[in-house]
Amino acid sequence: MDYDQRPDCPILKSMSTFIRKSLTQSGATSVQIITKTGRKVTGTDHIGSAHNQGELEFLVALANKRIHAGQLELELNLSENGIAGVVMEGAYSELLFDTLEDCYHRLGFGEIDDEVFKQLVLARIIEPSSKLDTIRILEELGLDAPSNTGIYRCLARAISQDYRGRLSVQCFRHASAKSLSLLLYDVTTLYFEVQKEDEYRKPGMSKERRLEPQITVGLLVDRDGFPLEIASFEGNRAEVKTIMEVLSTFKERYDLEEITVTADAAMLSSKNIQALEDAGYHYIIGSRIAKTPYQIAEYTKAEGVELTDGQIFDTCQDMNTGKGTARISRRVIYQYRSKRASLDLSNIDKALAKAERMVAGTVQFKRNRFLKVSGSKREINYDLVASSRLRAGIKGYVTDLDVAPQEIINAYHQLFEVERSFRMAKSDLKARPIFHHTRDSVEAHLTVVFAALAIARTIQQATGLTIKKFIRKLSIIRTGVISVNGNEYVIPPHISDEAKAILAKLGSR
């Protein structure tokens, strides 16, 4: 006999599903779906309790519909069944909220015992809006929403009880479980819908090319873009003057060793590098190239020698230490990429063409790096054009690490993760523009965004979906609420296989 024909083979054990009606002690009739494998009950799903014949027939019809989910829909003719007073009260995305809430607690954010704060964070993920509009969002989710006063009191608590610091500790614990070794840092600007500046909200160099008052925000993340620290500064604070303050706060909280910080060229200064070394951090910082590195210039002098795609030059360069005239030799890695060179050369050609039109007087005079102006005389700086072409495609990296050059380059390129986190915060979570008027309320707003970003990045990493797609796929799975003769019943939603797969990746169900 073949294995699958043996009497004791599990495949031959019959599985049956049926509806059971039983009388309860209160006199109501309980309706359940019973699943049996062989003679053993393997599942019980309670549908509800009926107090009259109409409710009983309705619950039985509902049970039949659930049993045959995914098959042909069971049409309920209310008049034929004699069920009066059936009203659809509403539907809400309970599954979505519960899944986000589960992630909130898994990150340890439940350590902050503040229901309103949790609601503000999760509502910002579901539908980013103003704090007061959060009331509508929560009510549509079937939750008891806080009042306007309750929201403002929560924002005040977020500052007085240092919610951000406590959240940062939980984020650090989550990240360190993945072996925290590489930190990524970058800054952005967030603008205000106001015209009047103050000591905090000031016009400055805007990455969005806006003229309104703004603040500068520094974000420290791990190699996957998961947020660890967030800090705000005056809108006119230079990027280069933010990194050490954020890192100092981070270092004061945790006793860390062998941490490497990666930042772009905007953070490169002799003072910053010396401060990083003094504080015991390793670093990888992008380097601006003002002139062709000596080693590359010597290499390309040979007739017929051209740089090849991916070619690396591992060098040592004398740099200022920020302490008077003292200089120190530091490692600088250069790499040539043909794709980058094509883009650089294209930009050089565009800038040169504009400069030539300015010299010819056919276009309005504007600042141009290839244009030399001496009194009324305008001419092209062809030496600068030539040296710029020689540097096309070359990127520099300053580091104190003694590892393979490609590892340095790969680590630096992880900076796109912090850029992605900023994009998520500003677009998906609507961190901008800011409508708050005091610094405390702005800081509380950033704390809500910080927590929401941590949850969004966790979901993205686990599921591979953007937070927008995740919300879209789960928000359509809605729990229904109906009333039958004045009695309310909750109808659980049908969860598709796709949604089940998403939940399984999160470990939610």
C-alpha positions in Angstrom: 0.0 0.0 0.0 1.3 3.4 -0.9 1.9 5.8 2.0 -0.9 8.1 1.2 -3.4 5.2 1.1 -2.6 3.9 4.6 -5.5 4.1 7.0 -3.5 6.1 9.6 -2.2 8.6 7.1 -3.1 12.2 8.2 -4.2 13.0 4.6 -7.1 10.6 4.9 -8.4 12.2 8.1 -11.6 14.1 7.2 -11.9 17.8 8.0 -15.4 19.2 8.5 -16.7 22.6 9.4 -20.3 23.2 10.7 -22.4 25.6 12.7 -23.3 24.8 16.3 -26.2 26.4 18.2 -26.2 26.0 22.0 -28.3 27.5 24.8 -26.4 29.7 27.2 -27.1 30.1 31.0 -28.6 33.5 30.3 -31.1 32.0 27.9 -29.5 33.3 24.7 -28.5 31.1 21.9 -24.8 30.9 21.1 -23.8 30.5 17.5 -20.3 29.0 16.8 -18.4 27.7 13.8 -16.8 24.3 14.8 -13.9 22.8 12.8 -13.1 19.1 13.3 -10.2 17.0 12.0 -11.3 13.4 12.3 -13.2 13.2 15.6 -11.1 16.0 17.2 -12.4 19.6 17.5 -9.5 21.7 16.2 -11.2 25.1 16.0 -14.0 27.2 17.6 -15.1 30.5 16.2 -17.7 32.3 18.3 -20.1 34.4 16.0 -22.4 35.8 18.7 -25.4 35.3 20.9 -29.0 35.6 19.7 -31.9 36.7 21.9 -34.7 36.2 19.4 -35.5 34.2 16.3 -34.6 37.1 13.9 -31.1 37.5 15.5 -30.6 33.8 15.5 -31.3 33.5 11.7 -29.1 36.5 11.0 -26.1 35.0 13.0 -26.5 31.7 11.3 -26.5 33.4 7.9 -23.4 35.3 8.9 -21.7 32.1 10.0 -22.5 30.5 6.7 -21.0 33.5 4.9 -17.8 33.2 6.9 -17.5 29.5 6.2 -17.9 30.1 2.5 -15.6 33.1 2.4 -13.7 33.2 -0.9 -16.5 31.2 -2.6 -19.6 32.5 -4.1 -21.1 35.2 -2.0 -24.1 34.3 0.1 -26.9 36.7 -0.7 -28.9 37.8 2.4 -32.4 38.6 1.6 -33.5 40.4 4.7 -37.2 40.3 4.0 -37.2 36.6 3.3 -35.3 35.8 6.5 -37.7 38.0 8.4 -34.9 40.1 10.0 -36.1 43.6 10.8 -34.0 46.5 12.0 -30.7 45.6 10.5 -28.6 48.8 10.2 -25.0 49.3 9.1 -23.5 51.5 11.8 -20.0 51.9 10.2 -16.7 50.4 9.4 -13.2 51.2 10.5 -9.6 50.0 9.8 -9.1 48.2 13.1 -6.5 45.8 11.6 -4.3 48.6 10.4 -4.4 50.5 13.7 -3.8 47.3 15.7 -0.8 46.4 13.5 0.7 49.8 14.0 0.0 49.7 17.7 1.7 46.3 17.9 4.8 47.7 16.2 4.7 50.7 18.6 4.9 48.4 21.6 7.5 46.1 20.0 9.8 49.1 19.8 9.3 49.7 23.5 7.5 53.0 23.0 4.8 51.7 25.4 7.3 52.6 28.1 5.8 56.1 27.7 2.4 55.5 29.4 0.5 58.1 27.4 -2.4 57.0 25.3 -2.9 60.4 23.6 0.8 60.5 22.5 0.5 57.0 21.0 -2.7 58.0 19.2 -0.9 61.1 17.8 2.0 59.0 16.5 -0.1 56.3 14.9 -2.6 58.8 13.4 0.4 60.7 11.8 1.4 57.4 10.0 -2.1 56.6 8.8 -3.0 60.1 7.6 -0.5 62.9 8.3 -2.4 66.0 9.2 -2.6 68.8 11.8 -2.7 67.8 15.5 -6.4 68.9 15.8 -7.4 67.1 12.6 -6.1 64.0 14.4 -9.4 64.0 16.3 -11.3 63.2 13.1 -8.8 60.6 12.0 -9.1 58.7 15.4 -12.8 58.9 15.4 -12.9 57.4 11.9 -10.8 54.6 13.3 -13.5 53.9 15.9 -11.4 55.2 18.8 -12.2 57.6 21.6 -10.3 60.6 20.4 -8.8 63.2 22.8 -10.1 66.7 23.0 -8.2 69.7 21.7 -7.1 70.5 25.3 -6.0 66.9 25.7 -3.7 67.1 22.7 -2.1 70.3 23.8 -1.6 68.8 27.3 0.1 65.8 25.7 2.5 68.0 23.7 3.4 69.8 26.9 4.1 66.4 28.6 6.3 65.4 25.7 8.6 68.2 26.6 8.4 68.2 30.4 8.8 64.4 30.7 11.5 64.2 27.9 9.6 61.8 25.6 12.2 62.2 22.9 15.0 61.2 25.1 13.1 58.2 26.3 12.1 57.2 22.8 15.8 57.6 21.7 16.8 55.0 24.4 14.3 52.5 23.0 15.4 53.2 19.5 19.0 52.6 20.5 18.1 49.3 22.2 16.3 48.2 19.0 19.2 49.2 16.8 21.9 47.8 19.0 20.2 44.4 18.8 21.2 44.5 15.1 24.9 45.1 16.1 25.1 48.9 15.9 28.4 49.9 14.4 27.8 52.5 11.7 26.0 55.8 12.3 24.8 58.0 9.4 24.3 61.8 9.9 22.7 64.5 7.8 20.7 67.7 8.1 17.7 69.2 6.4 15.6 72.3 6.8 11.9 72.6 7.7 10.0 75.8 6.9 7.2 77.6 8.7 4.0 79.2 7.3 4.9 82.5 8.9 6.7 85.6 7.7 8.1 86.9 10.9 11.3 85.4 12.2 12.5 85.0 15.8 15.6 83.7 17.6 14.7 80.1 16.6 12.9 80.4 13.3 15.3 82.2 10.9 15.9 82.4 7.2 18.9 80.6 6.1 20.4 78.3 3.5 17.4 76.3 2.4 17.7 72.9 0.8 14.2 73.6 -0.6 15.1 77.1 -1.9 12.5 78.7 0.2 12.5 82.2 1.8 10.3 81.6 4.8 11.8 81.3 8.3 13.0 77.8 8.9 14.8 75.5 11.4 17.7 73.2 10.8 17.1 69.6 11.8 19.9 67.0 12.3 19.1 63.3 12.1 21.3 60.4 13.3 20.4 56.9 12.0 21.9 53.5 11.8 23.0 51.8 8.6 19.4 50.9 7.7 18.1 54.4 8.2 16.5 53.6 11.5 16.4 56.9 13.6 18.5 57.2 16.7 18.6 60.9 17.5 16.9 64.0 16.2 17.7 67.6 17.1 16.7 71.0 15.9 18.8 74.2 15.6 18.3 77.8 14.5 17.4 78.2 10.9 20.7 80.0 10.1 22.9 77.4 11.9 25.5 76.1 9.4 25.3 72.3 8.8 28.9 71.8 9.8 28.2 73.2 13.3 25.5 70.7 14.1 27.1 67.3 14.0 29.2 67.4 17.1 26.3 68.6 19.3 24.1 65.7 18.1 26.9 63.2 18.6 27.8 64.5 22.0 24.2 64.0 23.1 24.3 60.5 21.7 27.6 59.7 23.4 26.5 61.0 26.8 23.6 58.5 26.8 25.5 55.4 26.0 28.9 53.9 26.7 29.9 53.1 23.1 33.1 51.8 21.5 34.1 51.4 17.9 31.4 53.6 16.4 31.9 54.9 12.9 30.1 58.1 11.9 29.4 58.8 8.2 28.5 62.2 6.9 28.6 64.1 3.6 31.1 66.8 2.5 29.0 69.6 4.1 30.2 68.3 7.5 33.9 68.3 6.6 36.0 70.7 8.5 39.4 70.4 10.3 37.7 71.3 13.6 35.0 68.6 13.2 37.5 65.9 12.2 39.7 66.8 15.2 36.6 66.7 17.5 35.6 63.3 16.2 39.1 62.0 16.9 39.2 63.5 20.3 35.9 62.0 21.2 37.0 58.5 20.1 34.8 58.2 17.0 35.9 56.7 13.7 34.7 58.6 10.7 34.0 58.5 7.0 33.3 62.0 5.6 32.9 63.0 2.0 35.7 65.3 0.7 35.3 68.3 -1.6 37.9 68.2 -4.3 39.1 71.8 -5.1 41.9 70.6 -7.3 43.0 67.4 -8.9 44.7 65.1 -6.3 48.4 64.9 -6.9 48.5 61.1 -7.3 45.7 61.2 -9.9 47.4 64.1 -11.8 50.7 62.2 -11.9 48.9 59.1 -13.1 47.1 60.8 -15.9 50.2 62.7 -17.1 51.4 59.6 -18.8 50.4 59.7 -22.5 47.4 57.5 -23.4 46.6 56.7 -19.7 43.0 57.1 -18.8 41.1 56.4 -15.6 39.0 53.3 -15.6 35.6 52.8 -14.1 35.8 52.1 -10.3 39.6 52.9 -10.1 40.7 53.7 -6.6 43.6 55.8 -5.3 44.4 55.3 -1.6 46.4 58.4 -0.4 47.5 60.3 2.6 46.9 64.1 2.7 48.3 66.8 5.1 45.3 68.6 6.7 44.8 71.3 9.3 44.0 70.1 12.8 42.1 73.2 13.7 44.8 74.0 16.3 46.8 76.9 14.9 49.1 76.0 12.1 49.5 72.3 13.1 48.9 69.8 10.4 48.4 66.0 10.4 48.4 63.4 7.7 45.1 61.7 7.2 43.9 59.0 4.9 41.9 60.1 1.8 40.5 57.6 -0.7 39.6 58.7 -4.2 37.5 56.8 -6.7 36.7 57.4 -10.3 33.3 56.4 -11.7 32.5 56.8 -15.4 28.8 57.4 -14.7 29.6 60.2 -12.3 32.1 61.6 -14.8 29.4 61.7 -17.5 27.1 63.7 -15.2 29.9 66.0 -14.1 31.0 66.7 -17.7 27.5 67.4 -18.8 27.1 70.0 -15.9 30.5 71.6 -16.8 29.4 71.9 -20.5 26.1 73.6 -19.4 27.8 76.0 -17.1 30.4 76.8 -19.7 27.8 77.5 -22.4 26.0 79.9 -20.0 29.2 81.7 -19.2 30.0 82.1 -22.9 26.5 83.6 -23.5 27.1 86.0 -20.7 30.4 87.1 -22.2 28.7 87.6 -25.5 26.0 89.6 -23.8 23.1 87.6 -25.1 21.8 86.6 -21.6 21.6 88.4 -18.3 24.7 88.4 -16.1 24.5 85.9 -13.2 27.1 84.3 -11.0 29.0 81.5 -12.8 32.0 79.6 -11.6 33.7 79.8 -15.0 33.3 83.5 -15.5 36.1 85.9 -14.5 35.0 89.5 -13.9 37.4 92.4 -13.7 35.7 95.7 -13.7 33.6 95.8 -16.8 35.7 93.0 -18.4 34.2 89.6 -18.5 36.1 86.5 -19.7 36.1 82.7 -19.4 38.4 81.0 -16.9 39.5 78.3 -19.2 42.1 77.0 -16.8 39.3 76.3 -14.2 37.3 74.6 -17.0 40.3 72.3 -17.8 40.9 71.4 -14.2 37.2 70.8 -13.6 37.2 68.3 -16.5 40.2 66.5 -15.0 38.3 66.1 -11.7 35.1 64.9 -13.3 34.0 61.6 -11.9 36.3 61.7 -8.9 34.9 61.5 -5.4 37.0 61.7 -2.2 36.5 60.1 1.3 38.4 61.1 4.4 38.6 58.4 7.0 40.7 57.2 10.0 39.7 53.5 9.4 42.3 51.0 8.4 40.1 48.8 6.2 39.8 48.0 2.5 39.0 51.1 0.4 35.9 49.6 -1.1 34.5 49.0 2.4 34.9 52.8 3.1 33.2 53.7 -0.1 30.3 51.2 0.5 29.8 52.6 4.0 29.7 56.1 2.7 27.1 55.2 0.1 24.8 54.1 2.9 24.1 57.8 3.5 21.2 57.4 1.0 19.4 55.7 4.0 19.4 58.9 6.1 18.3 60.9 3.0 15.4 58.4 2.5 14.4 58.8 6.2 14.3 62.6 5.7 12.2 62.2 2.6 9.8 59.9 4.5 9.6 62.4 7.4 8.9 65.4 5.1 6.6 63.7 2.5 5.0 60.6 4.0 4.8 61.9 7.5 4.2 65.6 6.6 6.8 67.0 9.0 6.6 70.3 7.0 5.4 72.9 6.9 5.2 73.6 10.6 2.4 75.7 12.0 3.4 75.7 15.7 4.4 79.0 17.3 6.6 78.2 20.3 9.8 76.2 20.4 8.4 73.7 22.9 5.5 72.9 20.6 7.8 72.6 17.6 10.1 70.2 19.5 7.0 68.2 20.6 5.9 68.0 16.9 9.4 66.7 16.0 9.1 64.1 18.8 5.9 62.8 17.3 7.5 62.7 13.8 10.6 60.9 15.3 8.4 58.1 16.8 6.4 57.8 13.6 9.5 57.6 11.5 10.9 54.8 13.7 7.7 52.7 13.2 7.6 53.5 9.4 11.2 52.4 8.9 10.7 49.2 10.9 7.7 48.3 8.8 9.5 49.2 5.6 12.5 47.0 6.5 10.3 44.1 7.5 7.9 44.1 4.6 9.8 45.7 1.8 6.8 48.1 1.2 6.9 51.8 1.5 4.8 53.1 4.3 2.3 54.5 1.8 1.8 51.2 0.2 1.5 49.4 3.5 -1.2 51.8 4.7 -3.1 51.5 1.4 -3.1 47.7 1.5 -4.3 47.4 5.1 -6.6 50.3 5.4 -9.1 48.7 3.0 -9.5 45.8 5.4 -12.3 47.2 7.5 -14.1 45.8 10.5 -17.9 46.4 10.3 -20.4 47.3 12.9 -24.1 46.6 12.5 -27.1 46.7 14.7 -29.9 44.2 14.7 -33.0 45.3 16.5 -31.0 47.7 18.5 -28.2 45.3 19.4 -24.7 46.0 17.9 -22.5 43.3 16.4 -18.9 43.5 15.2 -18.2 41.8 11.9 -14.6 40.8 11.5 -13.1 41.5 8.1 -11.9 39.0 5.5 -8.1 39.1 5.4 -6.6 38.4 2.0 -3.7 36.1 1.5 -1.6 39.1 0.5 -2.4 40.9 3.8 -1.7 37.7 5.8 1.7 37.5 4.1 2.4 41.2 5.1 1.4 40.5 8.7 3.5 37.4 8.8 6.6 39.4 7.8 5.9 41.8 10.7 5.3 38.9 13.0 1.9 40.4 13.9 -0.3 37.3 13.1 
